[in-house]
Amino acid sequence: MGVNSLSSSQVSRVCHALDETVEELQQRDLSQISFSYIWVDATYIKCRDEGHVSSCALVTAIGAGSDGYRHLLGLDAIDTESYAGWLGFLRSLRERGVQGVLCVTSDAHEGLRRAIEEVFPGASWQRCIVHLMRNAASYAKTRQKRKAVLSLLKTVFDERDPSLVRELYHLACENIAKICPKAAELLEDAEADALAYLDFSYEHHLRLRTNNVQERVNRELKRRSRVVQVFPSRKSLIRLIGAVFSEIDEDWATRRWFTEESIAQATAPVKKSAPAPTYQRTAQEHARRIIEVVLADNPIERRAA
């Protein structure tokens, strides 16, 4: 970069400038627009704290604003993904003006879910379907069974028609119960949260049902922090990650994520419905045919015999 050396005073000035940028990002007023959809997640990064190295949970929240742009709503470093940690983080968003939340997408961390229910009462909670599929497959004891569970669930979420998705989900649970009862129990308990996205505008389904927007950001944060390996303090962690997020947030401000017409559908009295189905039979009949094909491709009992 053309810099051979930096004096301690120059480093201090750089750090001071970064601290101001990050503080402005963390404290900015969010009351000017509403955020119908929010994605929340955490990623772990090594950090030295009180003389020892531990994994620090870097928690972030990303929102889709009524202006159609993505916004970084907040970031912080907490000891663990505990209920108290999440509660304090989400309350800070409310205090800075986050309003109009209709749906929050995240993984199924119990502390996070409790905090979402308390801070955003009335908002739907969408359980990330990617994490759900991994959780369900983890109960399968063999590779063949894991493959079958994932194939059935992938078939469910590959479909877009809401009625067909619901029918497929029920049939998948029935068949997974024969392969792995614990996975089926998990899926049955998670049905309402896994399919919450179907109650919103059809155009928003693909983005609402997963935490992919957070996962992509987390990969970038990991890439930037890998060279450091262990941050010397929590303050230095926030400084670097905050600076990275400031760049990402500026980039988001140049590209709409939703059109104004599309994001307006989130609060419209009548949601935009899905296109007419292309299959000829009822959703239940078509779902059974699809599941039969998937089971034929994953003959667990015959292979086990």
CORHU-V847841 format. One record per residue. N is the residue number from 0. SS is DSSP state (H for helix, E for strand, - for the rest). PHI is phi in degrees with one decimal (NA if undefined). OMEGA is omega in radians with two decimals (* if undefined). Layout:
n: {N/N}
ss: {SS/SS}
phi: {PHI/PHI}
omega: {OMEGA/OMEGA}
This chain:
n: {0/1/2/3/4/5/6/7/8/9/10/11/12/13/14/15/16/17/18/19/20/21/22/23/24/25/26/27/28/29/30/31/32/33/34/35/36/37/38/39/40/41/42/43/44/45/46/47/48/49/50/51/52/53/54/55/56/57/58/59/60/61/62/63/64/65/66/67/68/69/70/71/72/73/74/75/76/77/78/79/80/81/82/83/84/85/86/87/88/89/90/91/92/93/94/95/96/97/98/99/100/101/102/103/104/105/106/107/108/109/110/111/112/113/114/115/116/117/118/119/120/121/122/123/124/125/126/127/128/129/130/131/132/133/134/135/136/137/138/139/140/141/142/143/144/145/146/147/148/149/150/151/152/153/154/155/156/157/158/159/160/161/162/163/164/165/166/167/168/169/170/171/172/173/174/175/176/177/178/179/180/181/182/183/184/185/186/187/188/189/190/191/192/193/194/195/196/197/198/199/200/201/202/203/204/205/206/207/208/209/210/211/212/213/214/215/216/217/218/219/220/221/222/223/224/225/226/227/228/229/230/231/232/233/234/235/236/237/238/239/240/241/242/243/244/245/246/247/248/249/250/251/252/253/254/255/256/257/258/259/260/261/262/263/264/265/266/267/268/269/270/271/272/273/274/275/276/277/278/279/280/281/282/283/284/285/286/287/288/289/290/291/292/293/294/295/296/297/298/299/300/301/302/303/304}
ss: {-/-/-/-/-/-/-/H/H/H/H/H/H/H/H/H/H/H/H/H/H/H/H/H/H/H/H/-/-/-/-/-/-/-/E/E/E/E/E/E/E/E/E/E/E/E/E/E/E/-/-/E/E/E/E/E/E/E/E/E/E/E/E/E/E/-/-/-/-/E/E/E/E/E/E/E/E/E/-/-/-/-/H/H/H/H/H/H/H/H/H/H/H/H/H/-/-/-/-/-/-/-/E/E/E/E/-/-/-/H/H/H/H/H/H/H/H/H/H/-/-/-/-/E/E/E/E/-/H/H/H/H/H/H/H/H/H/-/-/-/-/-/H/H/H/H/H/H/H/H/H/H/H/H/H/H/H/H/-/-/-/H/H/H/H/H/H/H/H/H/H/H/H/H/H/H/H/H/H/-/H/H/H/H/H/H/H/H/H/H/H/H/H/H/-/H/H/H/H/-/-/H/H/H/H/H/H/H/-/-/-/H/H/H/H/H/H/H/H/H/H/H/H/H/H/-/-/-/-/-/E/-/-/H/H/H/H/H/H/H/H/H/H/H/H/H/H/H/H/H/H/H/-/-/-/-/-/-/-/H/H/H/H/H/-/-/-/-/-/-/-/-/-/-/-/-/-/-/-/-/-/-/H/H/H/H/H/H/H/H/H/H/H/H/H/H/H/-/-/H/H/H/H/H/-}
phi: {NA/84.6/-111.9/-86.1/-159.9/-132.9/-79.8/-62.4/-68.9/-66.9/-61.4/-62.0/-66.9/-62.2/-62.2/-62.7/-64.9/-65.8/-61.1/-65.6/-63.3/-68.8/-62.4/-63.1/-66.0/-75.3/-107.3/-65.4/-72.5/-115.2/-86.7/-74.0/-132.5/-99.4/-125.7/-67.2/-122.8/-133.7/-116.8/-126.2/-159.9/-138.9/-133.6/-98.8/-134.3/-68.3/-149.8/-86.0/-141.5/55.0/86.4/-138.3/-92.4/-147.5/-83.1/-105.8/-84.1/-90.9/-102.4/-138.3/-133.1/-121.6/-125.3/-97.3/-81.2/-67.1/-86.8/91.2/-101.9/-80.3/-137.8/-77.7/-88.9/-176.7/-148.2/-161.9/-115.9/-124.2/-65.3/-142.1/-81.5/-86.7/-60.2/-62.8/-63.9/-66.0/-61.9/-62.9/-65.7/-69.5/-63.7/-64.4/-67.1/-63.4/-64.1/-92.3/108.7/-65.5/-146.8/71.9/-72.9/-106.1/-150.4/-119.7/-105.5/-163.1/-82.7/-97.6/-61.8/-61.4/-62.3/-66.6/-63.3/-61.3/-65.5/-62.3/-62.4/-78.9/-82.3/-120.8/-62.8/92.1/-81.2/-74.5/-112.3/-99.8/-79.6/-54.8/-70.9/-66.3/-64.8/-62.6/-61.7/-64.4/-61.9/-66.1/-65.8/-66.2/-79.4/-71.2/-90.1/-125.1/-63.2/-62.2/-69.3/-61.5/-62.5/-66.4/-61.8/-66.1/-64.0/-63.6/-69.7/-62.6/-61.9/-60.2/-84.6/-74.6/-82.5/-111.8/-68.2/-56.6/-64.4/-68.1/-60.4/-65.1/-64.6/-63.7/-61.9/-62.9/-66.5/-62.3/-61.3/-61.2/-78.2/-67.3/-60.9/-77.9/-94.3/-151.8/-56.4/-65.9/-64.5/-64.5/-63.4/-59.5/-66.9/-65.0/-68.1/-92.7/-54.5/-60.6/-79.3/-71.3/-107.2/-60.7/-63.3/-68.6/-82.9/-104.7/-55.0/-54.6/-63.6/-98.1/-56.5/-62.6/-83.5/-75.7/-78.6/-129.6/-100.8/-60.6/-62.1/-76.2/-61.8/-65.1/-66.3/-61.1/-63.2/-67.2/-63.8/-63.0/-62.5/-71.0/-89.4/-61.0/-67.5/-79.6/69.0/-127.2/-74.7/-69.2/-160.4/-66.7/-63.3/-67.4/-63.2/-62.2/-61.6/-69.9/-64.9/-63.4/-65.1/-63.6/-65.8/-61.8/-64.0/-63.8/-64.3/-65.7/-66.2/-59.7/-67.4/-99.2/-136.9/-69.8/-96.3/-124.7/-71.1/-61.0/-66.0/-70.0/-66.7/-65.6/-65.1/-62.4/-107.5/-67.9/-57.7/-115.8/-74.9/-69.2/-83.5/-72.6/-60.7/-59.7/-62.7/-91.5/-80.3/-90.1/-83.9/-70.8/-61.6/-65.5/-65.4/-66.3/-62.9/-64.0/-64.2/-64.7/-64.4/-60.9/-65.8/-65.0/-65.7/-65.8/-81.3/-131.6/-77.2/-60.9/-63.8/-65.9/-69.7/-65.6/-68.2}
omega: {3.11/3.13/-3.13/-3.12/3.10/3.08/-3.14/3.13/3.10/3.09/3.14/3.14/3.10/-3.14/3.13/3.12/3.12/3.13/3.12/3.12/-3.11/3.14/3.10/3.13/-3.10/-3.03/-3.02/-3.13/-3.10/-3.03/-3.06/3.12/3.09/-3.11/-3.11/-3.06/3.11/3.04/-3.07/-3.14/3.08/3.03/-3.05/3.13/-3.14/-3.09/3.09/-3.10/-3.14/3.01/3.11/-3.11/3.11/3.09/-3.14/3.14/3.05/-3.06/-3.11/3.06/3.13/-3.11/3.00/-3.06/3.11/3.06/3.10/-3.12/2.96/3.13/2.95/-3.11/-3.13/3.01/3.14/3.09/-3.14/-3.07/3.14/3.07/-3.12/3.09/-3.12/3.13/3.12/-3.11/3.12/-3.13/-3.10/3.08/3.12/3.09/3.12/-3.12/3.14/2.97/3.12/-3.06/3.08/-3.08/3.13/-3.09/3.07/-3.14/-3.14/2.99/-2.97/3.08/-3.01/3.13/3.13/-3.12/3.11/-3.13/3.12/-3.13/-3.10/-3.05/-3.12/-3.13/-3.12/3.11/3.06/3.03/3.09/3.07/-3.11/-3.06/3.11/3.09/3.13/3.13/3.11/3.14/-3.13/-3.12/-3.11/3.12/-3.14/-3.01/3.14/3.14/-3.14/-3.14/3.09/3.12/-3.13/3.13/-3.13/3.13/3.12/-3.11/3.10/3.10/3.12/-3.00/3.02/-3.13/-3.09/-3.12/-3.06/-3.13/-3.14/3.13/-3.13/3.11/3.13/-3.13/3.13/3.14/3.11/3.12/3.14/-3.10/3.08/3.10/3.11/-3.11/-3.07/-3.07/-3.12/3.10/3.13/3.12/3.08/-3.09/3.12/3.13/-3.05/-2.99/-3.07/-3.11/3.14/-3.09/-3.13/-3.08/-3.11/3.14/-3.11/-3.09/-3.09/-3.11/-3.06/-3.01/-3.03/-3.12/-3.10/-2.94/3.13/3.08/-3.05/3.14/3.08/-3.12/3.12/3.10/3.14/3.09/3.11/3.11/3.11/-3.14/-3.12/-3.06/-3.07/-3.11/-3.14/-3.12/3.12/3.13/-3.08/3.14/3.11/3.12/3.13/3.09/3.13/-3.12/-3.09/-3.09/3.10/3.11/3.10/-3.14/3.10/3.08/-3.12/-3.12/3.09/3.11/3.10/-3.09/-3.13/-3.06/3.07/3.08/3.02/2.98/3.13/3.12/-3.11/-3.10/3.10/3.12/-3.11/-3.10/3.14/3.13/3.12/-3.12/3.09/-3.07/3.13/3.05/3.12/-3.12/-3.12/3.14/-3.02/-3.08/3.08/3.14/-3.13/-3.14/-3.13/3.12/3.14/3.12/-3.14/-3.12/3.11/3.12/-3.13/3.13/3.11/3.12/-3.13/-3.08/-3.06/-3.04/-3.11/3.14/-3.13/3.14/*}
